[in-house]
């Protein structure tokens, strides 16, 4: 076995089964997927479709849609036809909603088999899932654990959450159904992380990671990054959702940033920038803000360093595709592929960098396409 060049960066993912959520593989050696959930009324077909399209553009691999009533599952049927991303139907308590959603084209059903009802009802849901090629997500939440488990353990704890998950797992296994993934979410980071670690040891099914009710955009992102990042670093997790009280598109952005930080998934431009100080040769904060907005359309994985002065600028630029180091007198050094290339002044800096990044992205895309074609021809 060849040792890693930088072993301190190596993450060994937990081996798991692989299931399909529509056309998207989850688990096994598949890339870790990023998902979100719509917050429009499902009966508002046009509004929900528009939001799903925005999520797709942001990079969502999977989108969940709530189906609380018969009107919603009827609308779900029309929504599925207008989007390309696989949709998960979010079902609670009403087993008929699961049947309707499966028939309407759901790629996955988010249920807890234990609260669907009798064994006969669970069998009906499994039969519908099998007939329609649906997978299932078992969703355990610390805030809605079974009463007997709370009485046994006294409070939500990792042991109670894993036992709840195992109960639901057995229900599906008893019906010879294994196309499922599991989540054990909590708003408490310590509880969620401990529960996922225990569940990872107890089964080989793919795991859906999340810190539920994490909070608003800033606080929720930080909290989720700590919890989800901790687990991913340990090799645990196959799909993630960053739960924020914010625009669902922000969940997708945060999810990719977490994955990019750990080198697990690369999409778009990763900006390396300094916090700025009195040494800066230009307004770093404003420049980065504008560039992130102007480069949001780039999906090609690449890196851009924006450093205000020569203390760290050249060193960071050597490690990035495009780099900018602030200089005196409004003239700044531009690096291309780690090599010092030319200077640019303040007035033309942003437009120039956008052009360089777009050109580099096109070159990288062309090289990747050529490599893929050559591989296919072998």
N, C-alpha and C positions, 0 to 999 in steps of 0.2 A: 504494500500500500504506500503510495507516494505521499510524503508529508506536505502540508500546505506551505506555500511561500510565506504567508503571514498567518501563522496558526492562531494568533490572538483575535483574528477576524472570523475564524471559522465557526459556523453554526451547523450543528448536526441535527437535522430534523427528525423528530420522532416518526418511526415507520407507522403508517396507517393504511387502512383500506382506501380505495379510491371509489367514489361514487360520482354520478353525473347529475348536475343540476341543469337540465336542458342540454345544451351543447357544451357546457362548461364543466371540466373535470375538477373535483374537489378532493384533496387528499392524495396519498401516494407521493409521486414525484412531480405532481402538477404545481404550477406557480400558486402562491398564496393569493387568494382572490379577495377583492375589496367590494363591499356591498353597502347599501343604504336602504332606507324605507321612505316611501312617499308619505307626505303629511296632508295631501289634498283629500277631499272627500272622494271615495272611490266611485261614487255615483256620478261625479263630475268627470266624465270620460275625457273630454277635451283637456281639462286642467291637469288631470292625472297623467295623460299621455305627454303633455308638454313638459311636465316636471321629469318624467322618466327620460325624455329625450335630452334634457339638460344633464341628467345624471350620466347618461351614456356618453355625452360629449366630455364630461369630466373624467371618464375612465371607468365607471362602474361596471363590474363584471356580472353582478346579480342585483336585482332590485326586489324588495319585499313590498307587498300591497295588502292592506288590511281588508278582510272580508267578513265583517261582523253580521251581515244580514243578507237575505235573499236578493235584495236590490243590488247589493254590492257585487255578489257573485255573477249576477246577470251583466253588470257593467264590466266586470273583469273579463268576460268573454270578448267584449269589443276592444278592450284595452290591449289584450294579448296580440290581437291581429295587427296592431299599429306600431309595435315596437320590436326590436330585434334582441334585446337583452333578455335573458331568462328571468321569469317572474316567480317569486315565492308568494303563495297565498297564506296570509296570517290568519289562523283559525283558533278560536277559543270556545270550548264547551259544545258548540253545535256541530255534531258530526255531519249533518246534512250539508252544511256549508263546505265541508271538506270534499264531499262527494261532488257537489256542484262545481267547486273550483277545479278539481281534477278533470272533470269533463270539459270545463271551459278552457283548458290549455295551460294550467299551472305547471311549471317545471318542478316545483317542490311545494310541499305542504308543511307549514310550521304549526305543529300541534304538540300537545302533551297527551299521549295515548291514555293516560290514567284519568284525564278529565273529559274524555270524549263520551264515556258512558259504558254500557255493558260490553261484554266480550263479543257479542254478536255485532254491535255497532263498530267496534274496532276492526273486526274482520271485514266489514263492508268498506271501511276506509282503506284498508290494505288492498282489498280487491280492486277498488277504484284506482288506487295508486299504481298497482301493477298493470292494470289494463291501459292506463294512460301514460306509462313510462315516467311517473312522478317519483322523485325521491322525497324523503321526509326529514325535517329537523325536529328533534326533541329539544324543547326549550325549557330548561329548568331555571327558575328565578328565585333568589333568596327571599323575595317579598311575597311569594305565593306558594310556599312549601306546604305539603300535606299536613293536616292538623295532627295526625298521629306521630309524624316525625318531629314536629315542634314539641309535642308533649314528651316524646322519648328523649330528645336531646336538649330541651329547654330553650333553645334559640336557634336561629339559622347558623349553621356551622359547616365546614367542609364535608364532614362525615354525613350529615343529613342531606346535603345537596347531591353527593355522589350516590347515596342510597336511593334517593328519588330518581336520579338518572337511570340507575340500574333497573329499577322497577319498570320504568317506561321502556327500556331496552328489551327487557324480557317479554313484554307484551308483543312487541314487533317480532322478536326472534321466535316466539311461540307460533306466530303466524307465517313463519318462514320468509320474513322480510328483513333484508339486511342493507338496503340502499338508504341508509340514514346517517346523519351527522348529529352531533350533540353540543349543546351549550349549557354552561352552569354559571349564569351571570349574577352579579351582585353589584350594588353601588359602592360597597366597601372594597377597596382595592386589595387589601390583605386577604379578605374572605374569598374573593373571586380567584385570585392567583393561587391560593392554597387549594381551592376546590378543583381548579383545572389541573394542577400538578397531580392530585390524587386520582382524578378521572383518567389522566393520561397513562397512569400506571395500571388502571383497572380494566382498560379496554383498548382495542386497536381501531375503533371507528374514528373518522375524521372529526375534528373539533372546530366549532364556530366560536371565535373569541369575541368578547366584548365586556366592557364595564358599563352596566346599565344605569340609567338615570345619572349620567356622569356630570351634567350641568351645562352651563352656557359655552359659548364658542371658545373662550380662552381657558377657563377653568376646566371645562370638560375635555378639551384637547390635551391639556397637561396631564390630567388624571388618567385618561385613556392611554396616553403614551407611556406612562409609568407602568400601568397594569398590563396592557397588551404587549408593550415592548419587552417587559420582563419575561413574559411567557415565550414570545417569539425568539428572544435571545437564548432561551433554554431549549429551543427546538420544538416547542409545543404550539400547535395551531395551524389550521389549513385554510381558513377563511376568516375575515375580520369585519366587524362593523363598529365604527366609532360613533357612539350614541350622543348626540349633541342637541341642546335646545337652540337650534340654529337652522339655517337653510340646509337641507340635506346634501346639497352639493359640497358644503364645507366638510361634511363627514367623509366624502370621497377624497377630497384634498388632504385631509388629516391622515386618513388611512394610508395613502400613498407616501406621505412624508415619513410616517413611522417605518414603513417597509424600506424606503430609500435610505433612511438613517442606518438601518441594519444591513444594507446591501442585499436585501432579499427580493426586491422588485425594483425595476428601474423604468420610470416613465416620465418624460418631459425633462426640463432643465433643472438640475440641482444647483442652486446658487450657494457658493461659499463666500461669505462676506463678513467683514469685521464690524464690531459694534460702533465704530467711529470714535475719534478723539481729537485733541487739538492738533495732532500731526497730519490730519487728513488733508489731501490736496484738492478734494471736491466734496460735495455733500453726499456722503455715502448712503445715509438713510433714505433720502429722497430718490437717489439714483436706483437703489435696489427696489424700492417700492414701485417705481415706474417700470423698470425692467421686468419684474415679476408679472405685472399686468400685461405688458406688451408681448411677453414670451409665453403666455398661458396657452396659446394655440399649438405650441411645439410639443409633440408627443414623443419624439425621438429621445432616447436616453442620452444625455450629455451633461457636462459640467461647465460652470461659468464662475470664475472668481472675481470678486469686486472688492479690492482692498485699498484703503485710503492712502497708504504711504509705503515706503520702501522697506520698512522693518520686516514685515511678513509677506508683502506683496509678491516678490519674485519667487519665494519658496512655494507659496500656494499656487501661483500661476504655472509652475512646472508640473503640477499634478492635475491640471484641468485642461479642457479642450480650448476654451477661450479665457483669457485673463486680462484684468486691467489693474494697474498699479498707479496710484496717485503720485504726481510729481509737482514740482514748484512751478510757479508762473502760469498755471492753467494748462500745462502740457503733460499728458499722462502716457505711460508706456502700455502698449497692447501686446499680448502674447498669444500666439497661435500654436496649438498643439504643444504647449510648454516651452516654446522658443520665443525669445524677444524678437518682435517683428517690426513695429513702427510706433509712432506716437500719434496722439489725437488730442485736440483741444476740447475745452468744456462745451462749447456751443454745439459741436457735432458728435459728442461722445455717445449719447444714448442711441441715436439713429444708426450710428456706425456699428455699435455693438449688436443691435438687433439684426442688422444686415449680415454681420459676421456669423452670428448664431444660426440664422436661417440658412446661410450658405453651407455651414458645417453640417447642419442637420440633413440637408439634401445630399451631401456627400456621403454621410454615414448611412442614410437610407439606401442610396444607390449601391454602396458596397455590400450591405446586408442582402439586398435583392440579388446581386450577382453571385454572392456566396451560396444563397439558397438555390438558385438555378443550377449552379455548378454541382451542388450536392445532389440535386434531384436527377441530374443527367448521368451521374455515376452508376 
